[in-house]
Amino acid sequence: MYLVLAIILLVFVAGLAGYGITFKSVYEVLILRPVNVIVSFLNRIYISFKNYFISIRDGKALIEENQKLNYYIATLESRLKILLGYYYENAELKNLLGIKYKIKYNSIGCNVIFYSKAGNFLIIDRGKDANFMVDMPVIYSIDGTTALLVGKITEVSSNVSKVTLETSPDFRVGVKNASRGGIDVAVGNGIGLTVVRPSQIISDSISDIFVTVEESGLFPKDIVVGKVSSINKLSTIENEIELKPLVDFYTIRNVLVITSYEKE
């Protein structure tokens, strides 16, 4: 039987050979080509997996690098905040301690312990214990050379005082244009101060600075009251001038109370 099968196989192969089909060509078609296709497919799968794991590794490295950079940035931001804190603290200490020999007033430094925007007042941590009295002027300065008006003391208790701000509707102060002159009265309007003065005598401009005048009898002269933010014409002879304070009452942490000064 095996012999018969062998003879049949030989006859079949001989027949195929007659058509130019050989064992080599059959091997290439039935074995080599499918194997090459499979190998190529597996190779592509391998390359894909390799690239995937490489991307994961590189991505992890980028994430770690980003984390390090973010940590470094956070560290720099923290240092910057600390340095800014030192800067402002230094400025505040100068305001409390160093300003006295530059600005010619006898003054006492106080901490601000409460601020009311709606009420236009501050509470400071000194009172009768520092011999404070009603109507004492209150100023602020960050550079020790320019005094900015905050307001005046209106109530005094044993160890705290109430400071009515210059923006209060109850506040009045004698002022002049620092560069153009003219003496008038500034009145608080809740957010700033208003000055009504003749328009034909002095020509005020936006950003002009108004300062106190000694004629008021309460405040030393040349304390900065505010900057002109707007000018409204009331009539042919009068202008209404709006002054914007140069003090941010919300952020200041201490002030100076002028206990006495030499009048010129």
C-alpha positions as CSV (number, residue, x, y, z in Angstrom):
1,M,0.0,0.0,0.0
2,Y,2.8,2.3,0.8
3,L,4.4,1.5,-2.4
4,V,1.2,2.4,-4.2
5,L,1.1,5.7,-2.4
6,A,4.7,6.4,-3.2
7,I,4.1,5.7,-6.9
8,I,1.0,8.0,-6.9
9,L,3.1,10.7,-5.3
10,L,5.9,10.3,-7.8
11,V,3.4,10.5,-10.7
12,F,1.8,13.6,-9.1
13,V,5.2,15.3,-8.7
14,A,6.2,14.4,-12.2
15,G,2.9,15.9,-13.4
16,L,3.6,19.1,-11.5
17,A,7.2,19.2,-12.9
18,G,5.7,19.1,-16.3
19,Y,4.0,22.4,-15.6
20,G,7.2,23.9,-14.2
21,I,6.2,23.4,-10.6
22,T,9.0,22.1,-8.4
23,F,9.6,21.3,-4.8
24,K,11.4,24.7,-4.5
25,S,8.6,26.7,-5.8
26,V,6.1,24.8,-3.7
27,Y,8.3,25.4,-0.6
28,E,8.5,29.1,-1.4
29,V,4.7,29.4,-1.9
30,L,3.4,27.2,0.9
31,I,6.1,27.6,3.6
32,L,8.6,30.4,3.0
33,R,6.1,33.2,2.1
34,P,3.6,32.5,4.9
35,V,6.5,32.3,7.4
36,N,7.9,35.7,6.1
37,V,4.5,37.2,6.4
38,I,4.1,35.9,10.0
39,V,7.7,37.0,10.9
40,S,7.1,40.4,9.4
41,F,3.8,40.7,11.3
42,L,5.4,39.6,14.6
43,N,8.3,42.0,14.0
44,R,5.9,44.9,13.5
45,I,4.1,43.9,16.7
46,Y,7.4,43.8,18.6
47,I,8.4,47.3,17.3
48,S,5.1,48.7,18.3
49,F,5.3,47.3,21.8
50,K,8.9,48.4,22.0
51,N,8.0,52.0,21.0
52,Y,5.1,51.9,23.4
53,F,7.2,51.0,26.3
54,I,9.9,53.5,25.3
55,S,7.2,56.2,25.2
56,I,6.1,55.2,28.6
57,R,9.7,55.3,29.9
58,D,10.3,58.7,28.3
59,G,6.9,60.0,29.4
60,K,7.7,59.0,33.0
61,A,11.1,60.7,32.7
62,L,9.3,63.9,31.4
63,I,6.8,63.7,34.3
64,E,9.6,63.4,36.8
65,E,11.5,66.3,35.2
66,N,8.3,68.4,35.2
67,Q,7.7,67.6,38.8
68,K,11.3,68.7,39.6
69,L,10.8,71.9,37.6
70,N,7.5,72.6,39.4
71,Y,9.1,72.0,42.7
72,Y,11.9,74.4,41.8
73,I,9.5,77.0,40.6
74,A,7.5,76.6,43.8
75,T,10.7,77.0,45.8
76,L,11.6,80.2,43.9
77,E,8.1,81.6,44.4
78,S,8.3,80.8,48.2
79,R,11.7,82.6,48.3
80,L,10.3,85.5,46.4
81,K,7.4,85.8,48.9
82,I,9.8,85.7,51.8
83,L,11.9,88.4,50.2
84,L,8.9,90.6,49.4
85,G,7.8,90.0,53.0
86,Y,11.2,91.2,54.2
87,Y,11.0,94.2,51.9
88,Y,7.5,95.3,53.1
89,E,8.4,94.6,56.7
90,N,11.5,96.7,56.3
91,A,9.5,99.5,54.8
92,E,7.0,99.2,57.6
93,L,9.7,99.3,60.2
94,K,11.2,102.4,58.5
95,N,7.8,103.9,58.7
96,L,7.6,103.2,62.5
97,L,11.1,103.8,63.5
98,G,13.1,105.7,60.9
99,I,10.7,108.3,59.7
100,K,10.8,110.5,62.8
101,Y,14.2,112.0,62.0
102,K,13.4,112.7,58.4
103,I,9.9,114.2,58.7
104,K,10.0,117.0,61.2
105,Y,7.1,115.9,63.4
106,N,6.9,114.4,66.9
107,S,5.1,111.2,66.2
108,I,4.3,107.8,67.6
109,G,4.0,104.6,65.5
110,C,0.9,102.5,65.9
111,N,-0.4,99.2,64.4
112,V,-3.7,99.1,62.6
113,I,-5.9,96.5,64.2
114,F,-9.1,97.1,62.3
115,Y,-10.3,98.8,59.1
116,S,-13.9,99.7,58.1
117,K,-14.3,100.6,54.5
118,A,-18.0,101.3,54.9
119,G,-17.4,103.4,58.1
120,N,-14.3,105.1,56.7
121,F,-12.3,104.6,59.9
122,L,-9.3,102.7,61.4
123,I,-8.7,101.4,64.9
124,I,-5.1,101.7,66.1
125,D,-3.5,100.0,69.1
126,R,-2.6,103.1,71.2
127,G,-4.8,105.5,73.1
128,K,-4.6,107.3,76.4
129,D,-1.6,105.1,77.3
130,A,0.3,107.1,74.6
131,N,-1.3,110.5,75.6
132,F,-3.3,110.6,72.4
133,M,-6.0,113.2,72.0
134,V,-8.9,113.9,69.7
135,D,-7.9,115.8,66.4
136,M,-4.3,114.5,66.4
137,P,-3.3,114.1,62.7
138,V,-2.5,110.6,61.4
139,I,-0.2,110.0,58.5
140,Y,1.5,107.2,56.6
141,S,4.9,107.0,54.8
142,I,6.7,104.1,53.2
143,D,9.9,106.0,52.3
144,G,10.4,108.2,55.3
145,T,10.4,111.4,53.3
146,T,6.8,111.9,52.0
147,A,3.9,112.0,54.4
148,L,0.5,110.8,53.2
149,L,-2.6,111.9,55.0
150,V,-4.6,109.1,56.6
151,G,-7.0,111.1,58.8
152,K,-7.3,112.3,62.4
153,I,-8.1,110.8,65.8
154,T,-11.8,111.2,66.7
155,E,-12.1,108.9,69.6
156,V,-9.7,107.8,72.3
157,S,-9.9,105.0,74.9
158,S,-7.4,103.5,77.3
159,N,-5.3,101.6,74.7
160,V,-7.0,102.0,71.4
161,S,-8.1,105.0,69.2
162,K,-10.5,105.5,66.3
163,V,-9.0,107.3,63.3
164,T,-11.6,108.9,61.0
165,L,-10.2,108.6,57.4
166,E,-9.8,111.6,55.1
167,T,-12.4,109.9,52.8
168,S,-15.1,110.2,55.5
169,P,-18.0,112.6,54.7
170,D,-17.4,114.1,58.1
171,F,-13.8,115.0,57.3
172,R,-12.6,118.5,56.3
173,V,-9.0,119.7,55.6
174,G,-7.5,122.8,54.2
175,V,-5.6,122.0,50.9
176,K,-3.8,123.6,48.0
177,N,-2.5,122.4,44.7
178,A,1.2,121.6,45.3
179,S,2.3,123.0,42.0
180,R,-0.3,125.7,41.2
181,G,-1.3,127.0,44.7
182,G,-4.6,128.3,45.8
183,I,-6.1,127.5,49.2
184,D,-9.4,125.7,49.5
185,V,-11.2,123.1,51.6
186,A,-11.3,119.4,50.7
187,V,-14.3,117.4,51.9
188,G,-14.5,113.6,52.2
189,N,-17.1,111.9,49.9
190,G,-16.8,108.3,51.0
191,I,-14.3,107.1,48.4
192,G,-12.1,110.2,48.1
193,L,-12.3,114.0,48.6
194,T,-14.0,116.8,46.8
195,V,-12.7,120.4,46.3
196,V,-14.9,123.1,44.8
197,R,-12.9,126.1,43.7
198,P,-12.9,129.0,41.2
199,S,-11.9,127.8,37.7
200,Q,-10.9,131.2,36.5
201,I,-8.3,131.8,39.1
202,I,-6.3,128.6,39.0
203,S,-6.2,126.0,36.2
204,D,-6.0,122.5,37.9
205,S,-5.1,119.4,35.8
206,I,-5.5,115.7,36.1
207,S,-2.8,114.0,38.3
208,D,-2.0,117.3,40.2
209,I,-1.2,116.7,43.8
210,F,-3.0,118.4,46.6
211,V,-1.4,118.9,50.0
212,T,-2.4,120.3,53.4
213,V,-1.9,123.9,54.3
214,E,-0.9,125.1,57.8
215,E,-3.7,127.7,57.8
216,S,-6.1,124.9,58.9
217,G,-4.4,125.0,62.3
218,L,-4.7,121.2,62.7
219,F,-2.5,119.6,60.2
220,P,1.2,120.4,59.4
221,K,1.7,121.7,55.9
222,D,2.6,119.7,52.8
223,I,1.1,116.4,53.8
224,V,-0.1,114.7,50.6
225,V,-3.9,114.6,50.6
226,G,-4.6,113.1,47.2
227,K,-4.2,113.2,43.4
228,V,-6.7,114.9,41.0
229,S,-8.6,112.1,39.4
230,S,-11.3,114.1,37.7
231,I,-12.4,117.7,37.1
232,N,-16.1,118.5,36.6
233,K,-17.3,122.0,35.6
234,L,-20.1,123.2,37.9
235,S,-20.5,126.6,36.3
236,T,-18.7,129.1,34.3
237,I,-16.7,130.1,37.4
238,E,-16.4,126.9,39.5
239,N,-14.9,123.4,39.1
240,E,-15.5,120.4,41.2
241,I,-12.2,118.5,41.7
242,E,-12.1,114.9,42.8
243,L,-9.1,113.8,44.8
244,K,-8.0,110.2,45.0
245,P,-6.1,109.3,48.2
246,L,-2.6,107.9,47.7
247,V,-2.9,105.6,50.7
248,D,-4.5,102.1,50.3
249,F,-6.2,102.0,53.7
250,Y,-6.9,98.3,53.3
251,T,-3.3,97.2,53.1
252,I,-1.5,99.5,55.5
253,R,-0.5,97.8,58.8
254,N,0.7,100.8,60.8
255,V,0.5,104.6,60.9
256,L,2.1,107.5,62.6
257,V,0.2,109.8,65.0
258,I,1.6,113.3,65.0
259,T,1.6,114.4,68.6
260,S,3.2,117.8,67.9
261,Y,5.0,119.8,65.3
262,E,6.7,123.2,64.9
263,K,4.6,125.7,63.1
264,E,6.4,128.1,60.7
